Amino acid sequence: MKNFSIYNQSTISFRIKQLTLLMLLFIKSGLTFAQNSQNKNTIPDISTQETIFLHSNTTTFLTGETLFFKLYCLNPLNNKTSQISKIAYVELVNSDKTSIQKNKVYLDNGIGTGDYFIPTTLKTGNYKVIAYTKWMLNNVHSQKNEIDIFIINPFESQEPNDNITFEISNPKQTAVAVQTINSNSGNDKRIDLVFDKENYYTREKVNLKLKSLTETIEKGSYSVSIRKKDQIPTSKQLTSSEFAKKTAESYKNTPNTFDYIPEIRSELITGYITSANNGELSNKSIALSLPGKEYVLKIVKTNAQGKFAFLLDQFPNFPNAILQVIDEKRNEYTIHLDAFPKFDTSSLQFTSKLNLSPELRKDIEERSTASQIQNAYYQIKKDSLVTEAVMNPFFTTIEKSYVLDDYTRFPTLKENIVEVIVELYYRRENGKYQLHIRNNQKDLMIYGPPMVLVDGLLIQDPSDLFDYNMANVSRVSLITEPYVYGPNLYGGLISFETKGNEFSTNYAKKYLKTMEIQRPNPEKIYNNPDYTAGNKLQRIPDYRYQLLWRPNIKLDTKEDNLSFYTSDVKGNFEVVLEGFTDNGQPVYVSKTISVK
């Protein structure tokens, strides 16, 4: 028992230090939290820094193609996945150092994936893909990984600039000069790629074995990319081995500015309120609803400066939000959400050159045609989203639930209260209706009015529901006990669920701030056609240059098997496996297969 007490004391002391540092961050940023989610059992050590390794399926794209990427948020001391940030930010920046696309990416144990369809609105030129976390922005020495990419728009007239030339040269020599991948390079003898054969025919099944070469299983996180090689030049990507070496040489754990709070638990949405009449800004309740069948409702309090912060769960990943100040004078307040974190692009250097010689015309035309054909059949071959977890309402102690179709239908709320929902009653005060809940053992009115929801949207004035057509309501759920949610206490809860979950689209109030917030990209399952006998794809053209993109390889056993089919495109295809072991060891393997 004595040792057990010492262990607890040491653990508690360590936790206190971490919590103290975290609270200092909150105070420095001027934010306070009052959230509805359960606390996590573990607290990451935010006294350390983190870095990001980012890689993509290639570095030269034609408009109409898709850029696939994977990122690893790592502890720079050992290259193990970071446990600090749960959200990463990925931006596409043009040569004018202007960000033209910004995305959020969920980090699952430090790992995130995504893709970006290259639209025809982009001009031919040099671009960068950059990745970072909010926590990294606090340290000017954080290694924010970037990828130089070229985008070619074959539908626009091409004009030379500082980074693009049109000199006549040997395209093979140009490609070799900037090509980055050599067969069997960077393996470190950890993992090998073993194919069932070296040469394949079109639409033939390929069996690939990922084999650990060490005595132990090389568990980790890896991606596998299989893409056609052509003569169009590509710029060099930093391999995981090169990145690890660079990090070890340049890492500096300098004092942080604490301008950004780390998104330790989940996605963080911050903002502040202002008052038109110089009203009190502190200690005001702010509600955020993501209405729908599976909805989100969060309520927090503002701090002394009127700032607030919401923690949003991964599911459901709805972007349409409604915010409101819960107050009698709610019309006097305006809600402002903070912008995307600001990444300083001024230090970015665009030094890579792309030579679009006339000899590349054939390759560009072939790739552009293939891309257009693939996009024409997108509905047949489209990717699918990973099924989201089914989310139950935040309240789980429902005392009573009325499915109104089980009763005689009445058109108004008044009639339903009198004839069906006997636990409810209403009163009219100062020209406004108020809803209340009956409880034979206690007076719920001393706890305040009940919380009223419609499809997850908080209703501050129940009078608005008395003119609503109850034929649109499918279910009414009640909690007939005092109810605490977030920082507020309610005299019960009343939840209306509409048939089409459309109530919020027609509910307009001056104090409601309706907006679309950018949510992290949902995880995808990328299409992998199956040409086994009896399939329905035989007459559908297949011009995939990217035969496979599998970003979620774990290698939990000594050997792991992958299979895929070649397309109608012939030539040499580059196979790259890249990532990090669970122990932080970089792995990079490449080979080439041929399709005839």
C-alpha positions in Angstrom: 0.0 0.0 0.0 2.9 2.4 0.7 4.2 2.0 -2.9 0.7 2.5 -4.3 0.4 5.8 -2.3 3.8 7.1 -3.6 2.8 6.2 -7.2 -0.5 8.1 -6.9 1.2 11.1 -5.4 3.8 11.2 -8.2 1.0 10.8 -10.8 -1.1 13.5 -9.3 1.9 15.9 -9.1 2.6 15.3 -12.8 -1.0 15.9 -13.7 -1.1 19.1 -11.7 1.9 20.5 -13.6 0.3 19.7 -16.9 -3.1 21.3 -15.8 -1.3 24.4 -14.5 0.4 24.9 -17.9 -2.8 24.4 -19.7 -4.6 26.9 -17.5 -1.8 29.4 -18.1 -2.5 29.0 -21.8 -6.2 29.6 -21.4 -5.6 32.7 -19.2 -3.0 34.1 -21.7 -5.5 33.6 -24.5 -8.3 35.1 -22.6 -10.6 32.1 -22.9 -12.6 30.1 -20.4 -14.4 26.8 -21.0 -17.7 25.4 -19.8 -18.2 22.4 -22.0 -20.7 19.5 -22.1 -18.3 16.7 -23.1 -16.9 14.3 -20.7 -13.3 14.9 -19.5 -10.6 12.7 -21.0 -8.7 10.3 -18.7 -5.3 11.4 -20.0 -3.7 14.8 -20.4 -1.1 15.2 -23.0 2.2 16.8 -22.2 1.9 20.2 -23.9 5.3 21.4 -22.5 6.8 19.9 -25.7 6.5 21.0 -29.3 5.2 19.1 -32.3 6.0 19.1 -36.0 4.3 17.8 -39.1 5.5 15.6 -41.9 3.4 15.9 -45.0 3.6 13.9 -48.3 1.4 13.6 -51.4 0.8 11.1 -54.2 2.8 13.2 -56.6 3.9 16.9 -57.1 2.8 17.7 -60.6 -1.0 17.8 -61.4 -3.2 18.7 -64.2 -6.5 20.5 -63.4 -9.1 17.8 -63.0 -6.8 15.5 -61.1 -6.8 14.9 -57.4 -4.1 15.6 -54.9 -4.0 13.0 -52.1 -2.1 13.7 -49.0 -1.2 12.2 -45.6 0.2 14.0 -42.6 1.9 12.9 -39.5 1.8 15.2 -36.4 5.0 14.2 -34.5 7.0 14.8 -31.4 10.2 16.3 -32.8 12.3 14.7 -30.1 11.5 11.1 -31.1 9.3 11.2 -34.2 6.5 9.4 -32.4 3.0 10.6 -33.0 2.0 13.7 -31.0 -0.8 13.4 -28.5 -1.3 17.2 -28.3 -3.3 18.4 -31.3 -6.5 16.8 -32.6 -6.9 19.1 -35.6 -4.4 20.1 -38.3 -4.7 22.8 -41.0 -3.7 22.3 -44.6 -3.5 25.2 -47.1 -2.8 25.5 -50.8 -0.8 28.7 -51.5 0.0 30.2 -54.9 3.2 31.8 -56.0 1.9 35.2 -54.9 1.9 33.8 -51.4 -1.9 33.9 -51.2 -3.8 31.1 -49.6 -6.4 29.9 -52.0 -7.7 26.8 -50.2 -7.9 26.0 -46.5 -8.9 22.7 -44.9 -9.1 21.2 -41.5 -8.1 17.6 -40.9 -8.9 15.4 -38.0 -5.8 13.9 -36.3 -6.4 10.3 -35.1 -3.4 9.6 -32.8 -1.5 12.2 -34.7 -2.4 10.9 -38.2 -4.6 12.7 -40.8 -5.4 12.2 -44.4 -7.3 14.1 -47.1 -7.5 15.0 -50.7 -8.0 18.1 -52.9 -9.6 18.1 -56.4 -7.6 20.5 -58.6 -10.2 22.8 -60.3 -9.9 24.3 -63.7 -10.1 27.8 -62.2 -6.4 27.5 -61.1 -3.7 28.8 -63.4 -0.6 27.0 -64.5 2.1 27.7 -62.0 3.9 26.9 -58.8 2.0 26.2 -55.6 2.8 25.0 -52.1 0.8 22.7 -49.8 1.5 23.6 -46.2 0.4 21.9 -43.0 0.5 23.0 -39.3 -1.4 22.9 -36.0 -2.5 25.8 -33.9 0.0 24.8 -31.3 2.8 24.9 -33.8 2.0 28.6 -34.6 3.1 29.5 -31.1 6.7 28.6 -31.9 8.5 30.5 -34.7 11.0 27.6 -35.0 8.3 24.9 -35.4 9.0 22.9 -38.5 6.0 23.5 -40.7 6.3 21.0 -43.6 5.6 22.2 -47.1 5.4 20.5 -50.5 6.2 22.3 -53.7 3.8 21.3 -56.4 3.2 22.3 -60.1 -0.3 22.7 -61.5 -0.8 22.6 -65.3 -4.0 23.9 -66.7 -4.2 22.6 -70.3 -7.4 24.6 -70.9 -5.7 28.0 -70.7 -3.1 29.7 -72.9 0.3 29.2 -71.3 2.5 32.2 -70.5 6.0 31.9 -69.1 6.9 33.4 -65.8 9.6 33.3 -63.2 8.9 29.6 -62.4 7.7 28.2 -65.7 9.7 28.1 -69.0 8.9 26.8 -72.4 12.4 26.1 -73.7 13.0 23.3 -76.2 14.9 20.5 -74.3 15.0 16.8 -73.9 12.1 16.0 -71.7 13.6 12.7 -70.5 16.7 14.6 -69.2 14.5 17.1 -67.5 12.4 14.4 -65.8 15.4 12.6 -64.5 16.9 15.8 -63.1 14.0 16.4 -60.9 12.6 12.9 -60.3 12.9 11.9 -56.7 12.2 8.2 -56.5 14.6 5.5 -57.3 13.8 1.8 -57.1 14.3 0.3 -53.7 15.6 3.6 -52.2 15.3 4.5 -48.5 14.2 1.0 -47.4 16.4 0.8 -44.3 15.7 -3.0 -44.6 12.6 -2.7 -42.5 9.8 -3.4 -45.0 9.8 -4.9 -48.4 7.2 -4.8 -51.2 6.7 -8.2 -52.8 4.6 -8.6 -55.9 3.2 -11.8 -57.3 4.8 -10.8 -60.7 6.6 -7.9 -62.3 4.5 -7.4 -65.4 0.8 -7.2 -65.6 -1.9 -6.7 -68.3 -4.6 -4.1 -68.2 -7.5 -4.7 -65.8 -5.4 -7.5 -64.2 -5.5 -8.2 -60.4 -2.2 -7.3 -58.6 -1.4 -8.9 -55.3 1.0 -7.0 -53.2 2.6 -8.2 -49.9 4.0 -5.8 -47.3 6.6 -7.8 -45.5 8.5 -6.9 -42.3 12.2 -7.7 -42.7 13.1 -7.3 -39.0 12.5 -9.8 -36.2 9.7 -7.7 -34.8 6.5 -6.6 -36.5 7.0 -3.1 -38.0 3.8 -1.7 -36.7 3.2 1.9 -37.6 1.3 4.2 -39.9 2.0 4.1 -43.6 0.6 5.0 -47.0 0.8 3.1 -50.3 0.6 5.1 -53.5 0.7 3.5 -57.0 0.8 6.0 -59.8 1.9 6.0 -63.5 5.3 7.5 -64.4 5.5 9.8 -67.4 7.8 12.4 -68.8 6.2 15.4 -67.1 8.7 16.7 -64.5 8.0 16.4 -60.8 9.6 18.3 -58.0 11.4 16.6 -55.1 9.4 15.7 -52.0 11.1 15.3 -48.7 11.1 11.6 -47.7 10.2 10.5 -44.2 13.9 9.6 -43.6 15.1 13.0 -44.8 12.5 14.7 -42.7 13.5 12.9 -39.6 17.1 13.8 -40.1 16.3 17.5 -40.8 14.1 17.6 -37.6 16.9 16.2 -35.4 19.3 18.9 -36.7 17.0 21.9 -36.5 14.6 21.3 -33.6 14.5 24.2 -31.1 12.1 24.1 -28.1 11.9 27.9 -27.7 9.5 29.7 -25.4 6.0 29.9 -26.8 4.0 33.1 -27.4 0.7 31.3 -26.4 -1.3 33.1 -29.0 -3.1 29.9 -29.9 -4.6 27.3 -27.6 -3.8 23.7 -28.6 -6.8 21.7 -29.8 -6.1 19.0 -27.3 -9.5 17.3 -27.1 -11.3 18.2 -30.4 -12.0 21.0 -32.8 -12.1 24.4 -31.2 -14.5 27.2 -32.3 -13.7 30.5 -30.7 -15.2 34.0 -30.8 -16.6 36.9 -28.9 -19.7 39.0 -28.4 -20.3 42.8 -28.6 -23.1 44.8 -27.2 -24.9 47.7 -29.1 -25.7 49.4 -25.8 -22.5 48.8 -23.9 -24.1 45.9 -22.0 -22.3 43.4 -19.8 -20.2 41.0 -21.8 -19.0 38.7 -19.1 -20.7 35.5 -17.9 -23.2 35.4 -20.8 -24.4 32.0 -22.0 -23.8 31.3 -25.7 -25.5 28.4 -27.4 -24.3 26.8 -30.6 -26.6 24.4 -32.4 -25.8 22.1 -35.4 -29.5 21.2 -36.0 -30.7 18.0 -37.7 -31.8 14.5 -36.9 -28.5 13.8 -35.1 -27.8 17.3 -33.8 -25.3 19.1 -31.7 -26.0 21.6 -28.9 -23.2 23.2 -26.9 -23.6 26.0 -24.3 -20.7 27.9 -22.8 -20.1 31.1 -20.8 -18.2 34.2 -21.9 -15.2 35.5 -19.9 -14.7 39.0 -18.7 -13.8 40.2 -22.3 -16.9 38.5 -23.8 -14.8 35.7 -25.4 -16.0 32.1 -25.6 -14.9 28.8 -27.0 -16.7 25.6 -28.1 -15.3 22.1 -28.4 -17.0 20.3 -31.2 -17.0 16.5 -31.4 -16.0 14.7 -34.6 -19.6 13.4 -35.2 -21.9 14.6 -36.6 -19.8 16.7 -39.0 -22.4 19.2 -39.8 -21.3 22.7 -41.1 -24.5 24.7 -40.7 -24.4 26.4 -37.3 -26.8 28.6 -35.4 -25.5 30.7 -32.5 -27.3 32.8 -30.0 -26.9 34.7 -26.7 -29.1 33.3 -24.0 -30.3 36.5 -22.4 -33.5 38.6 -22.0 -31.7 41.4 -24.0 -30.3 39.0 -26.6 -31.2 41.3 -29.5 -28.6 43.8 -28.2 -25.7 41.4 -28.7 -23.8 40.4 -31.8 -21.8 37.2 -32.0 -18.4 37.2 -33.9 -16.5 34.0 -34.7 -12.7 34.1 -34.9 -11.2 33.6 -38.4 -9.0 30.7 -39.5 -5.6 30.7 -37.7 -3.2 32.9 -39.6 -0.2 31.2 -41.2 2.5 33.7 -42.2 3.3 33.0 -45.8 5.8 35.8 -46.3 8.8 33.5 -45.7 7.8 30.9 -48.3 10.3 30.5 -51.1 9.1 29.5 -54.6 12.4 28.3 -56.2 11.4 25.2 -58.1 11.3 25.5 -61.9 9.1 23.7 -64.4 10.0 23.4 -68.0 7.0 22.8 -70.2 8.9 21.8 -73.4 6.9 21.0 -76.6 7.9 17.4 -76.3 5.6 17.1 -73.2 2.5 17.9 -75.2 1.6 14.3 -75.9 1.9 13.3 -72.2 -0.1 16.3 -71.1 -2.9 15.6 -73.7 -3.0 11.9 -72.7 -3.3 12.7 -69.0 -5.8 15.4 -69.5 -8.0 13.2 -71.7 -7.7 10.4 -69.1 -8.7 12.8 -66.3 -11.8 14.0 -68.2 -12.9 10.5 -68.9 -12.6 9.5 -65.3 -14.5 12.6 -64.1 -17.2 11.9 -66.7 -17.9 8.5 -64.9 -17.4 9.9 -61.4 -20.9 8.9 -60.3 -20.2 5.3 -61.1 -16.7 5.3 -59.5 -17.0 7.9 -56.8 -15.4 7.5 -53.4 -17.5 6.9 -50.3 -17.4 8.4 -46.9 -16.6 6.4 -43.8 -19.9 5.8 -42.0 -20.3 8.2 -39.1 -21.1 6.9 -35.6 -24.7 7.1 -34.7 -25.1 10.0 -32.2 -27.7 9.8 -29.5 -29.2 13.0 -28.1 -27.1 14.5 -25.3 -29.9 13.8 -22.9 -30.2 10.1 -22.0 -32.7 10.1 -19.1 -35.9 10.6 -21.1 -38.8 10.3 -18.8 -41.4 10.2 -21.5 -41.5 10.2 -25.3 -44.6 10.8 -27.5 -44.6 9.5 -31.1 -47.5 11.7 -32.3 -48.6 9.3 -35.0 -49.6 6.9 -32.3 -52.3 9.4 -31.2 -55.0 11.4 -32.7 -53.4 14.1 -34.7 -54.0 17.7 -33.6 -52.8 20.7 -35.6 -51.7 23.0 -32.8 -49.4 22.8 -29.9 -52.2 23.9 -27.5 -54.4 21.0 -28.5 -51.6 18.5 -28.2 -50.8 19.7 -24.7 -54.4 19.4 -23.6 -55.2 16.0 -25.3 -51.8 14.2 -25.6 -48.8 15.6 -23.8 -50.3 15.7 -20.3 -47.0 16.4 -18.6 -46.9 19.9 -20.3 -48.9 23.0 -19.5 -48.7 26.6 -20.7 -49.3 30.0 -19.4 -49.6 33.4 -21.1 -47.7 36.2 -19.5 -47.3 39.7 -21.0 -48.6 38.5 -24.4 -46.1 35.6 -24.5 -46.7 31.9 -24.0 -44.5 30.0 -21.6 -44.1 26.2 -21.5 -43.8 24.3 -18.2 -43.5 20.7 -17.1 -45.6 19.0 -14.4 -43.9 17.1 -11.6 -46.1 15.9 -8.8 -43.3 15.7 -6.3 -41.6 19.0 -6.9 -42.1 22.5 -8.2 -39.9 22.7 -11.3 -40.5 26.4 -11.8 -38.0 27.2 -9.0 -35.3 25.9 -11.3 -36.3 28.2 -14.1 -38.1 27.5 -17.4 -37.5 24.2 -19.2 -35.0 23.9 -22.0 -36.9 23.8 -25.2 -35.4 22.3 -28.4 -36.6 21.8 -31.9 -34.3 19.5 -33.9 -31.5 20.5 -31.5 -32.1 24.3 -31.9 -32.5 26.0 -28.6 -35.8 28.0 -28.5 -35.8 31.0 -26.2 -39.3 32.1 -26.9 -41.8 29.2 -26.8 -44.5 31.4 -28.2 -43.0 30.8 -31.6 -44.1 27.2 -31.4 -47.8 27.9 -30.8 -48.4 28.9 -34.4 -46.3 26.0 -35.8 -48.1 23.2 -37.7 -47.8 20.2 -35.4 -48.4 17.9 -38.4 -44.7 18.4 -39.1 -43.7 17.1 -35.6 -43.0 13.4 -35.3 -41.9 13.1 -31.6 -41.9 15.0 -28.4 -39.5 13.9 -25.6 -39.6 15.1 -22.0 -37.4 15.2 -18.9 -39.6 15.9 -16.0 -36.8 16.6 -13.5 -34.5 19.5 -12.9 -31.9 19.5 -15.6 -28.3 20.9 -15.7 -26.7 21.4 -19.1 -23.4 23.2 -19.4 -23.4 26.2 -17.1 -27.3 26.5 -16.9 -30.0 25.0 -14.8 -33.4 24.2 -16.3 -36.8 23.1 -15.0 -36.8 20.1 -17.2 -36.4 19.6 -20.9 -38.8 19.5 -23.9 -37.5 18.3 -27.3 -39.5 18.4 -30.5 -38.3 16.3 -33.5 -39.8 17.3 -36.9 -40.3 14.8 -39.7 -37.9 16.5 -42.2 -35.7 18.2 -39.6 -36.4 21.4 -41.5 -37.5 23.7 -38.7 -34.3 25.7 -38.5 -34.3 26.6 -42.2 -37.5 28.7 -41.7 -36.9 30.0 -38.2 -35.6 33.5 -38.5 -34.8 35.7 -35.5 -32.6 38.8 -35.3 -30.5 37.4 -32.5 -29.7 34.2 -34.3 -26.4 34.1 -36.1 -26.8 31.5 -38.8 -23.6 30.6 -40.7 -21.6 27.8 -42.2 -18.5 26.9 -40.2 -15.7 25.0 -41.9 -15.5 21.6 -40.4 -12.7 19.0 -40.9 -12.8 16.9 -44.0 -14.6 13.7 -43.5 -12.6 10.5 -43.9 -13.1 8.7 -47.2 -12.9 5.2 -48.6 -11.3 5.6 -52.0 -12.8 3.7 -54.9 -10.9 0.6 -55.9 -12.7 -1.1 -58.9 -13.1 -4.9 -58.9 -12.9 -6.7 -62.2 -13.7 -10.2 -61.1 -16.0 -12.2 -63.3 -19.6 -11.0 -63.3 -18.9 -7.4 -62.4 -20.8 -4.6 -64.0 -17.7 -2.4 -64.9 -16.6 -4.2 -68.1 -18.0 -1.6 -70.4 -17.0 1.4 -68.3 -13.7 2.9 -69.4 -10.9 3.0 -66.8 -8.2 5.6 -67.3 -6.8 5.7 -63.8 -3.2 7.1 -63.6 -3.5 6.7 -59.8 -4.1 2.9 -59.4 -4.2 3.0 -55.6 -4.0 5.4 -52.7 -4.2 3.6 -49.4 -3.3 6.0 -46.6 -4.2 3.9 -43.6 -1.8 1.0 -43.6 -1.0 -0.3 -40.0 1.0 -3.5 -40.7 -0.2 -5.2 -37.5 1.3 -8.5 -38.6 4.6 -9.7 -40.1 2.9 -9.7 -43.5 0.0 -7.7 -44.9 -1.7 -8.3 -48.2 -3.1 -5.7 -50.6 -4.8 -6.3 -53.9 -6.0 -4.0 -56.6 -6.6 -4.0 -60.4 -4.7 -2.2 -63.1 -6.6 0.2 -65.4 -6.7 0.6 -69.2 -3.5 2.8 -69.0 -0.3 1.1 -70.0 3.3 1.9 -68.9 5.4 1.9 -65.8 3.8 2.5 -62.4 5.6 3.7 -59.3 4.8 2.0 -56.0 5.7 3.9 -52.9 5.2 2.9 -49.2 6.0 5.6 -46.7 5.5 6.4 -43.1 6.7 5.9 -39.6 6.8 3.0 -37.2 5.2 3.3 -33.8 8.7 3.8 -32.4 9.3 6.8 -34.7 11.5 5.1 -37.3 11.0 6.5 -40.8 10.2 4.1 -43.6 10.4 4.7 -47.3 10.2 2.0 -50.0 9.7 2.3 -53.7 9.5 -0.1 -56.6 8.2 -0.1 -60.2 5.7 -2.4 -61.9 4.9 -2.6 -65.6 1.4 -2.8 -67.3 1.3 -4.0 -70.9 
